[in-house]
Amino acid sequence: APGPAAEIDALRAQLRIWAHEYYVNDAPSVPDAEYDRLYRRLEALEAKHPDLVTPDSPTQRVIGAVMAGLAPVQHVVPMLSIRTETDTEASGAQAFDARIRRELGLDTGDAPVEYVAEPKFDGLAMSLRYENGRLVQAATRGDGSIGEDVTHNIRTIRRIPQVLPAGVPPVLEVRGEVYMRRADFEALNERQRAEGGKTFVNPRNAAAGAVRQLDSSITAQRPLSFFAYGLGDITPAAQGGPAFGTHYGMLQHLKTWGFPVAEQVSLAHGADELVAFHARMGAARDSLPYDIDGVVYKVNSLALQRELGFVTREPRWAVAHKYPAQEMVTR
Ligand SMILES: NC(=O)n1nc(-c2ccco2)nc1N
């Protein structure tokens, strides 16, 4: 019979596959009872062999870790803040496209610029560092250069993979948004009211409060979600990883590596398709299960992104196009 270590590894691998099906694809292939059976077997083996417990074991997502404080983290690549297009109307998309075309020296007769259009999730930016395919550190944006180490709390988020498939670059930094779905937010406030705890004004505040807890067993009770939308270092090819040519292609890789990527993310050719996306997402906004405060347009070609570069810390190749603030809905 295989030793405990081999059985533990096999159980973890199987539980990770089932967790990805359940939490990321919303398509479990086995009933919960089957998942629970293997989970309990893993717990029993880890209890008998505590020396084999690793922080990224599926059992460790709910085990509390209490930190004395949140350690500072220096971002290797500064976490970009994204400029905001002030015009909340469709013309904002046209203004962005006109600026990009001007900066690229394109004439009216030239082909449209290819963009990626994304929902702008109203949560908090997060940087996830993986080494040899394992989550080793998660940090908030902070001031863009120095963030806070919240690894212990991020390990409780089931939509964030702890172990990546073989073939990922040895060092990978994934950027994305931690957010709370509206239904989870309403349920949390209900629980808080029932228990005399404090309630939250909106899902973004609830998510930020959950992520910055010192005790991760509290975070584990706050249902958090995640969407990946970028990489810290857009040149993983330097480490023998796949050479991405485009932002869209990079997002597809993130999906195959197990990261949730919003299904609304779309290619957009020229201003007209940006305007159409802005209108489509604006119309869909109230029916989404999470809050968005706008959409984001990014130049798709990574070579053009590099050519356009940054204005101080803000990329010239991207802009956030916000909607008018939503009238306060009595929650
Ligand atoms: N908040 C949000 O949804 N974001 N933020 C970016 C971003 C920030 C810097 C580069 O890209 N992209 C998306 N979808």
Ligand as a Chemical Component Dictionary entry (heavy atoms), coordinates in Angstrom:
data_LIG
# 
_chem_comp.id                   LIG 
_chem_comp.type                 NON-POLYMER 
_chem_comp.pdbx_formal_charge   0 
_chem_comp.three_letter_code    LIG 
# 
loop_
_chem_comp_atom.comp_id 
_chem_comp_atom.atom_id 
_chem_comp_atom.alt_atom_id 
_chem_comp_atom.type_symbol 
_chem_comp_atom.charge 
_chem_comp_atom.model_Cartn_x 
_chem_comp_atom.model_Cartn_y 
_chem_comp_atom.model_Cartn_z 
_chem_comp_atom.pdbx_ordinal 
LIG N1 N1 N 0 -10.874 46.617 -11.122 1  
LIG C1 C1 C 0 -10.893 45.922 -12.266 2  
LIG O1 O1 O 0 -11.866 45.222 -12.542 3  
LIG N2 N2 N 0 -9.769  45.972 -13.142 4  
LIG N3 N3 N 0 -8.612  46.632 -12.876 5  
LIG C2 C2 C 0 -7.836  46.388 -13.931 6  
LIG C3 C3 C 0 -6.465  46.884 -14.081 7  
LIG C4 C4 C 0 -5.806  47.654 -13.181 8  
LIG C5 C5 C 0 -4.540  47.851 -13.742 9  
LIG C6 C6 C 0 -4.499  47.186 -14.935 10 
LIG O2 O2 O 0 -5.702  46.564 -15.145 11 
LIG N4 N4 N 0 -8.439  45.623 -14.862 12 
LIG C7 C7 C 0 -9.650  45.359 -14.372 13 
LIG N5 N5 N 0 -10.596 44.600 -14.987 14 
# 
loop_
_chem_comp_bond.comp_id 
_chem_comp_bond.atom_id_1 
_chem_comp_bond.atom_id_2 
_chem_comp_bond.value_order 
_chem_comp_bond.pdbx_ordinal 
LIG N1 C1 SING 1  
LIG C1 O1 DOUB 2  
LIG C1 N2 SING 3  
LIG N2 N3 SING 4  
LIG N2 C7 SING 5  
LIG N3 C2 DOUB 6  
LIG C2 C3 SING 7  
LIG C2 N4 SING 8  
LIG C3 C4 DOUB 9  
LIG C3 O2 SING 10 
LIG C4 C5 SING 11 
LIG C5 C6 DOUB 12 
LIG C6 O2 SING 13 
LIG N4 C7 DOUB 14 
LIG C7 N5 SING 15 
# 
